[in-house]
Amino acid sequence: MTPSESKRALVTGVSSGIGAATARRLLDDGWSVTGFSRRDPGIEHDRFDWVAVDLGDLELVAEQATAVGAVDAVVHAAGLQSSAPLGKLRVEDGLEMWRIHVAAAEVLVDALAPSIRNGGRVVLVGSRTMSGAAGKSQYAATKSALVGMSRSWAAELVDRAITVNVVAPGPTDTPMLNDPARTSTPPKVPPLGRFIAPDEVAGLIGFLVGPHGGSITGQAIVQCAGASL
């Protein structure tokens, strides 16, 4: 596939973690990638364009998404995590996570929906925690919301052969793993004996947006290294 023939993906959260790994995976697969993040990802590639966007600024997200134009895939990987048990919850933390995980996805895909090419793909990065976890109720609420939203979009877009799925990883070796905001729920090594690599999540995303992922839609695919066993 030559650069002139390459498909275009919009990926959020490209400055680190799963978003950065996904951008690099898609570039390796021949895609052109537009990346949204607050910090410069330092990705040097002739098929990569970075746009400085705070995903919490929803008006800016809509404006910049519309400016991207036609795309073949949208991957919303930006995220953060704050954790606390009942009795110590801060509404502000829950609202911040909702804004980045759910509202930004809503605004992003709503703005791009008319310009996603037929046969395109939408992938939202969720979490195995979507089913609930002690001390992570606010985070779990935002990630579980992605499932209902994505299935609704999948039903709306199926006539255009556009698929919509959630990739739900377990503990992944990203900066979020050591974020002080989640000190009350330290990560546990899954039964396979290691944390999930961001490249592994990117590989699953690459499959879903690739030539063999077109028949999977409306699903939440758990990638947990045995944590669900």
N, C-alpha and C positions, 0 to 999 in steps of 0.2 A: 504494500500500500504506500503510495507516494504522499508527501505532505498535501498536495492539491486534492487528493482523493480521501484524505483522512476524515473520520468522523470527529465531531466536536463534543466534548463533555464539559460541564460546569461542575466543579468540585469545591465544596466549602471546607474550611478548616485545614488548608493545605500547608500551614506553617509547621505542623508537627504531627506525630502520631499516625492514626489511620488515614487522615486526609492527605498527609504528605506521601505516605506509602501508596495510596490509591492514585494520586496524580502521577507518581513515577511509574507505577504499573501500567497505567493507561498510555503514557508516553511510550513505554517500551513496546506496547501492543500496537503502536502506530496511530493512536488518537492525537488530536489537537486538544489541549486542555486549557480552560480558563479557570484560574484558582482564586477563590475569595478567602481572605483571612485578614486579621488585624496586623500581623507581623509578616515581614518579607520572608518567604520560605527559602530563598536562596537557590531556587531551582533554575539552572541555566540551560535552556533548551529552545530551539527555534520554533517549536510547536507549543510552547507554554507562555501564557499571558497571565500576569498576576494583577489583581485589582485589590487595592486596600479597602477592606470593608469590615466594619464592626457588625457582626451578625446580630447584635442587640439593637442596632439602629434599623428598625423595620422599614422606615421610609427609604433609607439609603439602599437597603437590600432590594426592595422592589425596583427602585430607579436603576441600579446597576444591573440587575437581572434582565430587565427589559432591554437595556443597551447591548447586551451580549448578542441578541438576535437568535437565529435558529440554532438549535442544539439537538444532538442525538441521545444524550444522556445527562441526567442530573443526579449527583451524589451529594447528599447532605451529611457530612461527617463531623462538622463542628460540634463541640460539646464541652461540658464541664460537669463536675460533680461536687456537691456538698452533702454531707451526711450528718444525721443527728437522730437520737431516739425521741419518742414521744415525751413531752414535757420540756424538751429543749429545742423544739422546732422554731425556726425563724422564717416567717412568711416571705421575707425578702429573698431568702435563698431559693425557696420554691419558685417564686415568680421569675427570678433570674434564669433558672434552669428551664422553666417553661418557655421563656422568651427565646432562648437559644435553640432548644431542641424542637419545640413544637411550633411556636409562632413564626420563627424564621423559616422553617420548612414550609409552613402554610403560605407565607408571603412569597417565598422563592418560587415554589411550584405553581402557585396561582398566576404569578407574573409571566412565567415561562410556558404555561400550558398551551397557549395558542401557537407558540413557535417551536414546540417539541415536534420533531419530524415524525410522521407515521412510522411505526415500528420502533420507536424510541424506548428508552428505559429510565426509570426513576428508582433510585435506591436510597433509603433512609437508614442511617446507622443507629440502631437501637441498642439494646443490652439484654443479656439473659436475665438481668434483674427485673425486667418488665413484669415477671410473674409475682414479684414481691420479695422483699428481703428485710429482715429486722434492721432497723437503724437507717434504712434508705428509702423511706416511704415517699418522700418528695421526688427523689430521683426516679424511683420506680414508676411513679404516677406519670411523669413526663414521657418515659420510654414506653409505657403501655399505651399511652395516647397515640403514639406513632402507628401502632398496629391498626387501630380502628380507622385512623385517618388514611393510611395507605391502602387498606382494603376498600374503602369508599372510593378513593381515586382510581384504584384498579378497575372497579366496576364502571366508573364513568369513562375511562379511557380505553376500555377493551375493544371498542369498535374501531379504534385507530391502531390497534395492535401495539399499543404502548403498555409495557408492563410496569408494575409498581410493587416493590418488595421492601421488606425490612431485613437487614442483616443484624443479628443480635449476638455479639460476641460476649464471652465471659471475660475474666480478668486478662487484660491485654497489656503488654509491656510498653506503655506510653507514659508521658509526663504526668498524666492524670493519676497514675497508680501511686505516685508519691506526693500528690497535692495535699498540703496541710489541711485543706477544707474537708478532707475525708478521714482524718486521723481517728475518729471514733469507730470506723469500720475498716481496719487494715485489711489489705487484700490477702486472700488465702491461695496458696499454690494448688491448682487443680489436680485431680487424680493422675493425670498423665505425667505429672512431675515437673511441670514448667508452665510459665505464663505463655499466653498466645502471642505470637509475633505479629506486629502490624502488617507485615508483608503477607501473612496468611489470610488476614481479613481482606486485604486488598486483592488477594488472589480470588477469593470468593466473589467479591464485587466485580472483578474483571470477568469472571465467568458469567455472572448475571447480565452484564451489559454486552457480552460478547455474542458470537454467532450461535452458540448452543444454549443460550439462556432465554430465548424468546418464548418458550412455552410455560415459563414459571411466572405466575403473577398472583398478587394478593396474599403472599406468604411471609411469615416471619421465620427466618432460618437461623437456628441457634448454632453457634460455633463456640463450644465451651471447654474443650480439652478434658472432657469428662466431669466437669463440675455439676452437671445435671444428673449424674448417676446416683 
